[in-house]
Each structure stands twice: as C-alpha cells, then as structure tokens.
Amino acid sequence: MKREPAKHFQDLIVWQKTHQFVLSSHHLSGSFPSDETYGLTSQFRRAAISIPANIPILLLFWILAPDF
C-alpha cells in the first residue's frame, strides 16, 4: 500500500509516535517525587520534548538541501 507524501510534519508517523511519547513521559513524570520538580522531572520532560521538536527542522533541512 502506497501512502501520500506528508504535507505537514504532523502527518509523519515518526512525529506522531514521538508526540505520543512526550504525552506518555509527561504523564509518567507526574508521579516523580515533588522534590524532583526542578531536577529530574524537568530534565526528563525537556529531553522528551526535544525529540519531536527537532523533526520539523530535519524535514526542512532535507527539503532545502536534498543533495547534502
């Protein structure tokens, strides 16, 4: 089965899966101890968010510089 090309980065399966990972990790980190709010919890959430945040940048780079 052939898929249509993605028109937006939200159409990419990899972005959808990483977005779901962010939602799951945010839910999971809510159960961390309250004294970790500005330590491990914050770092965990920022790391998770950076994954889908970089996908549109990579997609743009791939479109603008396909021969690189």
C-alpha positions as CSV (number, residue, x, y, z in Angstrom):
1,M,0.0,0.0,0.0
2,K,1.4,3.4,-1.0
3,R,1.0,6.4,1.2
4,E,0.6,10.0,0.1
5,P,3.6,12.2,0.8
6,A,3.4,14.2,4.0
7,K,2.2,17.8,3.6
8,H,2.9,18.7,7.2
9,F,5.3,17.3,9.8
10,Q,2.3,16.2,11.8
11,D,1.5,13.8,9.0
12,L,4.7,11.9,9.6
13,I,4.4,8.7,11.5
14,V,7.6,9.3,13.3
15,W,6.4,12.7,14.6
16,Q,3.1,11.1,15.7
17,K,4.9,8.4,17.7
18,T,7.3,10.8,19.3
19,H,4.4,13.1,20.2
20,Q,2.7,10.2,21.9
21,F,6.0,9.5,23.7
22,V,6.0,13.1,25.0
23,L,2.5,12.8,26.3
24,S,3.3,9.5,28.0
25,S,6.5,10.7,29.5
26,H,4.8,13.8,30.8
27,H,2.2,11.6,32.5
28,L,4.8,9.3,33.9
29,S,7.0,12.2,35.2
30,G,3.9,13.5,37.1
31,S,4.4,10.6,39.5
32,F,8.0,11.6,40.3
33,P,8.7,12.9,43.9
34,S,7.8,16.6,44.3
35,D,11.4,17.4,45.4
36,E,12.5,16.4,41.8
37,T,10.3,19.0,40.2
38,Y,13.2,21.3,39.1
39,G,15.7,18.4,38.7
40,L,15.0,15.1,37.2
41,T,11.4,15.8,36.2
42,S,12.3,19.0,34.3
43,Q,15.2,17.4,32.6
44,F,13.2,14.3,31.6
45,R,10.4,16.4,30.1
46,R,12.8,18.7,28.2
47,A,14.6,15.7,26.7
48,A,11.3,14.1,25.6
49,I,10.0,17.4,24.1
50,S,13.3,17.9,22.1
51,I,12.7,14.7,20.0
52,P,9.5,15.8,18.1
53,A,10.6,19.4,18.2
54,N,13.7,18.5,16.0
55,I,11.7,16.6,13.4
56,P,10.3,19.7,11.6
57,I,13.8,21.2,11.5
58,L,15.2,18.0,10.0
59,L,12.4,17.8,7.5
60,L,13.0,21.4,6.4
61,F,16.8,20.7,6.1
62,W,16.0,17.6,4.0
63,I,13.7,19.6,1.7
64,L,16.1,22.5,1.2
65,A,19.3,20.6,0.9
66,P,18.5,17.2,-0.6
67,D,22.0,16.7,-2.0
68,F,23.8,17.4,1.2
